[in-house]
Amino acid sequence: MIFDFRLKVFYTVARKLSFTKAANELFITQPAVTKHINELEQQLGVGLFKRQGNSISITPAGQILLEHAQKIFQIYATLENDLVQLTNTSGGNIHIGASTTLAQYVLPRILARFKSAHPAIHFTFTTGNSEQIEHQLIHEEIDIAIVEGISHHPQIMYEPFVKDEIVLVTRSNGRLARKNEIKPEHLLTLPLILREHGSGTLDVIYNELSKAGIHPKDLLIEIQLDSTESIKQYLLHADCAAFLSIHSIEEELQQNKLSIIDIKGIDIYRSFQFITLHGQASRLIQIFKRFCVTQYNLK
């Protein structure tokens, strides 16, 4: 996308209201985010954010810039799509896969817009956990997929798409909701609902907890379920906690059905990644990847 990267940094900080989370999503350092925002403020001659301890809020000038930035990015997206339509009118077929979290909470909106923007391109869509999707790619049952997780098969090329945060949540009206923040060792006393083995989400959670000295075998696991929706429904009727993607609980947080429990010193991030077989970079694959990045940035 052809835009001033500082505007993209501002847009991300404004959406996240966090320099740290913006840095993680943009794959740059927090000092780099601060530098870009400072340069943009100097260029415009106005303050864009109010710094209040560890939190920030957007200023009236920042709100005006945010509204115009949204319009600018929409114009860029339309420009890119029009140019692609001009140079790729023959259409074709593409087989797309996605792991569960992405298939449920990130991609439906993008796929609907992709179909509208490229009516001559026909696609099929397959879902499963990360392990299943990678298996299908290796056996050439799909052309491209987006997965979460940390596995790396030698046959597969991995490219970053976006960052995701995994948070510990519980039902808002339960006894565990009184724990706004816990120490890592207290995690061992909480009954947990986890994803099934083979889940990319579970791999990331276990990996990050192990770095903090918490071994998976010591966790108090009440049950393992094979979908985020099943976990959320279980959570609403039990005094348990679960690790879930922030993308998957936006509605429940807004409706005060679920609450986040912070774990002191532990932040769990992962990359959603495009995966293709090495040596397979067709025109349709490139169109789809570029469209995903553009549309996600417009959410």
C-alpha positions in Angstrom: 0.0 0.0 0.0 1.4 3.4 -1.0 1.0 5.6 2.1 3.1 7.5 4.6 4.1 4.8 7.2 3.9 7.4 10.0 0.1 7.7 9.2 -0.2 4.0 9.5 1.6 4.0 12.8 -0.7 6.8 14.1 -3.8 4.9 12.9 -2.7 1.7 14.7 -1.9 3.5 17.9 -5.3 5.3 17.7 -7.2 2.0 17.3 -5.2 0.2 20.0 -4.6 3.2 22.4 -1.3 1.5 23.2 2.2 2.1 21.9 3.2 -1.4 22.9 0.3 -3.1 21.1 0.8 -1.0 18.0 4.4 -2.0 17.9 3.5 -5.7 18.1 0.9 -5.4 15.3 3.3 -3.5 13.0 6.3 -5.7 13.7 8.4 -2.7 14.9 9.8 -1.6 18.2 8.0 0.6 20.7 10.7 3.3 20.5 10.1 3.3 16.7 6.4 3.9 17.3 7.2 6.7 19.6 9.6 8.3 17.1 7.0 8.1 14.3 4.3 9.7 16.4 6.6 12.5 17.6 7.7 13.2 14.0 4.0 13.4 12.9 3.1 15.7 15.8 6.0 18.0 14.9 5.0 18.0 11.3 1.4 18.8 12.0 2.2 21.2 14.9 -0.4 19.6 17.2 -0.5 16.9 19.9 -2.2 13.7 18.8 -2.3 11.8 22.1 -2.4 12.6 25.8 0.1 10.6 27.9 -1.2 9.8 31.3 1.2 7.4 33.1 1.0 4.1 31.3 -2.2 5.0 29.4 -2.9 7.3 26.5 -6.0 9.0 25.0 -6.6 10.6 21.7 -6.8 14.4 21.5 -9.4 16.4 19.5 -6.7 16.9 16.8 -5.9 13.2 16.9 -9.6 12.4 16.4 -9.8 14.6 13.4 -6.7 13.0 11.9 -8.1 9.5 12.7 -11.3 10.3 10.7 -9.3 11.5 7.7 -6.9 8.6 7.9 -9.8 6.1 7.7 -10.9 7.8 4.5 -7.4 7.9 3.1 -6.9 4.2 3.7 -10.2 3.4 2.1 -9.2 5.4 -1.0 -5.9 3.5 -1.2 -7.7 0.2 -0.9 -10.1 1.2 -3.7 -7.2 2.3 -5.9 -5.3 -1.0 -5.3 -8.4 -3.0 -6.1 -9.2 -1.1 -9.3 -5.6 -1.5 -10.5 -5.7 -5.3 -9.8 -9.0 -5.5 -11.6 -7.5 -3.7 -14.6 -4.5 -6.0 -14.9 -6.1 -9.3 -13.8 -9.4 -9.6 -15.6 -9.2 -13.3 -16.4 -10.1 -14.6 -13.0 -9.3 -18.1 -11.8 -9.7 -20.5 -8.9 -8.0 -20.5 -5.6 -8.3 -22.9 -2.6 -8.0 -21.1 0.7 -7.6 -22.5 4.2 -7.6 -21.0 7.7 -7.2 -22.1 11.2 -10.2 -21.9 13.5 -9.7 -18.5 15.2 -9.0 -16.7 11.9 -11.9 -18.6 10.1 -14.4 -17.5 12.7 -13.4 -14.0 13.7 -11.0 -12.4 11.1 -11.6 -13.7 7.6 -15.3 -13.8 7.0 -15.5 -10.0 6.5 -12.4 -10.1 4.3 -13.6 -13.0 2.2 -16.9 -11.2 1.5 -15.1 -8.1 0.4 -12.7 -10.2 -1.7 -15.6 -11.8 -3.5 -17.2 -8.4 -4.2 -14.0 -6.9 -5.4 -12.9 -9.9 -7.6 -16.1 -11.6 -8.9 -14.1 -13.4 -11.6 -12.0 -15.2 -9.0 -13.7 -18.2 -7.5 -12.5 -19.7 -4.2 -13.2 -22.5 -1.8 -12.6 -22.1 1.9 -11.5 -24.8 4.3 -11.1 -24.6 8.1 -9.4 -26.7 10.8 -6.8 -26.4 13.5 -3.3 -25.2 12.4 -2.0 -28.8 12.3 -4.8 -29.9 10.0 -4.5 -26.9 7.7 -0.7 -27.3 7.3 -1.3 -31.0 6.5 -3.7 -30.1 3.7 -1.3 -27.5 2.3 1.5 -30.1 2.2 -0.7 -32.5 0.4 -1.7 -29.7 -2.1 -5.4 -29.7 -1.1 -5.3 -25.9 -0.7 -3.2 -23.2 -2.3 -2.7 -20.8 0.6 -3.8 -20.5 4.2 -3.6 -18.3 7.2 -2.7 -20.0 10.5 -1.7 -19.2 14.1 0.9 -21.1 15.9 4.7 -21.7 16.1 5.3 -24.8 14.0 7.6 -24.6 11.0 7.6 -27.3 8.4 10.5 -27.2 5.9 8.1 -27.6 3.0 6.1 -24.5 4.0 7.0 -20.8 3.6 5.7 -18.6 6.4 5.0 -14.9 6.0 3.6 -12.6 8.8 0.1 -11.3 8.3 -0.9 -9.6 11.6 -0.2 -9.9 15.3 -2.7 -11.2 17.8 -2.9 -11.0 21.6 -4.0 -13.9 23.7 -5.6 -13.0 27.0 -6.8 -14.8 30.1 -10.6 -14.3 30.6 -13.4 -15.4 32.9 -17.1 -14.7 33.2 -17.7 -11.2 34.5 -20.3 -12.3 37.1 -18.1 -15.1 38.5 -15.8 -15.2 41.5 -12.7 -15.2 39.4 -13.6 -11.8 37.9 -12.6 -10.2 41.2 -9.0 -11.0 40.3 -8.0 -8.1 38.0 -4.3 -9.1 38.0 -2.6 -12.2 39.3 1.0 -13.3 39.8 2.1 -16.1 37.4 2.2 -18.7 40.1 -1.5 -18.1 40.9 -2.3 -19.3 37.5 -1.6 -22.9 38.8 -4.6 -22.6 41.1 -7.2 -21.6 38.5 -9.3 -24.2 36.7 -8.6 -23.8 33.0 -10.4 -24.5 29.8 -7.9 -25.1 27.0 -8.0 -25.8 23.3 -7.4 -29.4 22.0 -4.0 -30.8 21.1 -2.9 -29.8 17.6 -4.3 -26.3 18.2 -1.9 -23.5 17.2 -3.3 -21.4 20.1 -2.4 -24.1 22.6 1.1 -24.3 21.3 1.6 -20.6 21.7 0.2 -20.6 25.2 2.3 -23.5 26.4 5.5 -22.0 24.8 5.0 -18.6 26.5 4.1 -20.1 29.9 7.1 -22.3 29.8 9.3 -19.2 29.3 7.8 -17.9 32.6 8.7 -21.1 34.4 5.1 -22.5 34.3 5.0 -26.1 33.0 1.8 -27.3 31.2 1.7 -30.5 33.3 1.2 -28.4 36.4 -1.8 -26.5 35.1 -5.2 -27.3 36.6 -7.0 -28.2 33.3 -10.8 -28.8 33.8 -11.5 -29.6 30.2 -10.1 -29.2 26.6 -12.5 -28.2 23.8 -12.0 -28.0 20.1 -13.4 -24.5 19.3 -13.3 -21.0 20.7 -17.1 -20.8 20.7 -17.4 -23.9 22.8 -14.9 -22.5 25.3 -16.8 -19.2 25.5 -20.1 -20.9 26.2 -18.5 -23.1 28.8 -17.0 -20.0 30.4 -20.3 -18.3 30.7 -21.6 -21.1 32.9 -18.6 -22.1 35.1 -16.1 -20.5 37.4 -13.1 -21.2 35.1 -10.7 -19.2 33.1 -9.5 -19.6 29.5 -6.8 -18.2 27.2 -8.5 -16.7 24.1 -7.6 -14.4 21.2 -8.6 -10.8 21.8 -10.2 -11.0 18.3 -12.7 -13.6 19.5 -14.1 -11.8 22.6 -14.6 -8.3 21.4 -18.4 -8.6 21.6 -18.4 -10.3 25.0 -16.1 -7.6 26.5 -18.4 -4.8 25.2 -21.4 -6.6 26.7 -19.6 -7.2 29.9 -20.1 -10.9 29.7 -16.3 -11.7 30.0 -13.5 -10.0 31.8 -9.8 -10.1 31.3 -7.4 -11.2 34.1 -3.9 -9.8 33.6 -1.0 -12.0 34.5 1.8 -9.9 35.9 4.9 -10.0 33.7 3.3 -12.3 31.0 2.0 -11.0 27.7 1.1 -13.5 25.1 1.4 -12.4 21.4 1.5 -14.5 18.3 1.7 -13.9 14.5 -1.1 -14.9 12.2 0.8 -16.1 9.2 0.3 -16.7 5.5 1.5 -20.2 4.5 2.2 -21.5 1.0 4.4 -24.2 -0.3 7.9 -23.1 -1.3 8.0 -22.2 -5.0 4.3 -21.6 -5.3 3.6 -17.9 -5.7 0.9 -17.7 -8.3 -0.8 -14.5 -9.4 -4.0 -15.3 -7.5 -2.1 -16.1 -4.3 -0.4 -12.7 -4.4 -3.7 -10.9 -5.1 -5.3 -12.6 -2.1 -2.4 -11.9 0.3 -2.3 -8.2 -0.7 -6.1 -7.9 -0.4 -6.0 -9.5 3.1 -3.4 -7.0 4.4 -5.2 -4.0 2.9 -8.6 -5.0 4.2 -7.4 -5.9 7.7 -5.8 -2.5 8.0 -9.2 -0.9 7.3 -11.1 -2.7 10.1 
